[in-house]
Amino acid sequence: MEMVMPLALLEKYIGKPVSVLLKDGRTMDGDLAGYDEYLNMVLHRAEEKQGENIKIIGDVILRGNNVISISPIISREG
């Protein structure tokens, strides 16, 4: 089985919607615009979700040490 490195996997999701779970329990959904070797990320059209609350953020920079997981969003509602 071939090992996949995290940065190589993220490269596949540039320009695509992702969901990022943060240490404080919030989730940020948006289009992955970029990242660096520390997993700092830029999301476009980001929405912050905490429980039932959704807040439109727009463009956001997420610091990599606050990230727990990154998942692709298969389909995005309108």
Backbone hydrogen bonds, N-H to C=O, Kabsch-Sander energy under -0.5 kcal/mol:
donor,donor_aa,acceptor,acceptor_aa,energy
5,M,3,M,-0.5
9,L,5,M,-2.0
10,L,6,P,-2.4
11,E,7,L,-1.8
12,K,8,A,-0.8
12,K,9,L,-0.8
13,Y,10,L,-1.8
14,I,11,E,-1.1
15,G,32,L,-4.1
16,K,13,Y,-2.3
18,V,30,G,-3.1
19,S,71,S,-3.2
20,V,28,M,-3.1
21,L,19,S,-0.5
21,L,69,S,-2.3
22,L,26,R,-2.9
23,K,66,N,-2.4
25,G,22,L,-2.0
27,T,49,K,-2.6
28,M,20,V,-2.7
29,D,27,T,-0.5
29,D,47,E,-2.5
30,G,18,V,-2.2
31,D,44,H,-2.6
32,L,16,K,-2.5
32,L,30,G,-0.5
33,A,31,D,-0.6
33,A,42,V,-3.1
34,G,42,V,-1.3
36,D,40,N,-1.4
39,L,36,D,-2.0
41,M,62,L,-2.5
42,V,34,G,-2.4
43,L,60,V,-2.6
44,H,31,D,-2.7
46,A,58,G,-3.4
47,E,29,D,-2.6
48,E,55,K,-3.1
49,K,27,T,-3.3
49,K,47,E,-0.5
50,Q,53,N,-2.3
53,N,50,Q,-1.8
55,K,48,E,-2.5
57,I,46,A,-2.7
58,G,46,A,-1.8
60,V,43,L,-2.3
62,L,41,M,-3.2
62,L,60,V,-0.5
66,N,63,R,-2.0
67,V,64,G,-1.5
68,I,21,L,-3.3
69,S,21,L,-1.2
71,S,19,S,-2.7
73,I,17,P,-2.5
74,I,72,P,-0.7
